[in-house]
């Protein structure tokens, strides 16, 4: 299992098969993934360590307030929903991410803001 480094931290793919994959994401303190959506997949995030601030809304035109998730809590991100994940805690944020869909490659990320 190899680690892929990003500007926000890193991820590892634990398992991948047709239709779904499972990753571990680690976001460094104060970092976030871009505001984004996916055409071909939904995601489920389970917080395993740290404190996450989440944005999840149906589309780009709707405003939504961020909300906080703690260790042991989870969120479903439906396909095409705009979403963002931020580490607002004092330790690295660890997430188990399960992706479900017909296409699971990284080029299905549509970034709205970096």
Residue pairs with C-beta under 8 A, 6 or more apart in sequence:
1 12
1 13
1 14
2 12
2 13
3 10
3 11
3 12
4 10
4 11
4 12
4 13
7 31
8 27
8 28
8 31
8 32
8 33
9 25
9 26
9 27
9 28
9 31
9 87
9 92
9 93
10 25
10 26
11 23
11 24
11 25
11 26
11 97
12 23
12 24
13 21
13 22
13 23
14 21
14 22
14 23
14 24
15 21
15 22
16 22
16 104
19 100
19 101
19 102
20 98
20 99
20 100
20 101
20 104
21 98
21 99
21 104
22 96
22 97
22 98
22 99
23 96
23 97
23 99
24 94
24 95
24 96
24 97
25 45
25 85
25 93
25 94
25 95
25 97
26 92
26 93
26 94
26 95
27 33
27 50
27 52
27 85
27 86
27 87
27 92
27 93
27 95
28 87
28 92
29 87
29 89
29 90
29 91
29 92
29 93
30 87
30 88
31 86
31 87
32 84
32 85
32 86
32 87
33 84
33 85
33 86
34 84
34 109
34 111
34 112
34 113
34 114
35 55
35 82
35 83
35 84
35 111
35 112
35 113
36 82
36 83
36 84
36 109
36 110
36 111
36 112
37 80
37 81
37 82
37 83
37 110
37 112
38 79
38 80
38 101
38 108
38 109
38 110
39 79
39 80
39 103
39 108
39 110
40 79
40 101
40 102
40 103
40 104
40 108
41 79
41 99
41 100
41 101
41 102
41 103
41 104
41 108
42 76
42 77
42 78
42 79
42 99
42 100
42 101
43 76
43 77
43 83
43 97
43 98
43 99
43 100
44 74
44 75
44 76
44 77
44 97
44 98
44 100
45 52
45 54
45 69
45 74
45 75
45 77
45 85
45 95
45 96
45 97
46 72
46 73
46 74
46 95
46 96
46 97
46 98
47 69
47 70
47 71
47 72
47 73
47 74
47 93
47 94
47 95
48 71
48 72
48 94
48 95
48 96
49 71
49 91
49 92
49 93
49 94
50 71
50 87
50 89
50 91
50 92
50 93
50 94
51 68
51 69
51 70
51 71
51 87
51 88
51 89
51 93
52 68
52 69
52 70
52 85
52 86
52 87
52 88
52 89
52 93
52 95
53 66
53 67
53 68
53 69
53 85
53 86
53 87
53 88
54 66
54 67
54 68
54 69
54 75
54 83
54 84
54 85
54 86
55 64
55 66
55 82
55 83
55 84
56 64
56 75
56 77
56 81
56 82
56 83
57 63
57 64
57 81
57 82
57 83
58 80
58 81
58 82
59 80
59 81
59 82
60 82
60 112
66 84
66 86
68 88
69 75
77 83
79 101
82 112
84 113
85 93
85 95
87 93
101 108
